[in-house]
Amino acid sequence: MILGLIVYVWQRNRLIDAGHRVSQARGQKAEATPPAPLTRQEWKRVAAVFVFLLFTILCWAA
């Protein structure tokens, strides 16, 4: 943690423009298309993730 603080203080001049770049990027809005609904195969993948999640929760709870 101290090493991270030293690096931060040493390189803080590189972060001066960081907030300005974010605000400029937010000002430039790209035309976003709405996301497409999930296909049947993608829903099966989501279900598989939840099954693995359930087994992981039960394993760590035991």
Secondary structure, DSSP 8 states (H G I E B T S, - for coil): -HHHHHHHHHTGGGGTTHHHHHHHHHHS-----------HHHHHHHHHHHHHHHHHHHHHH-
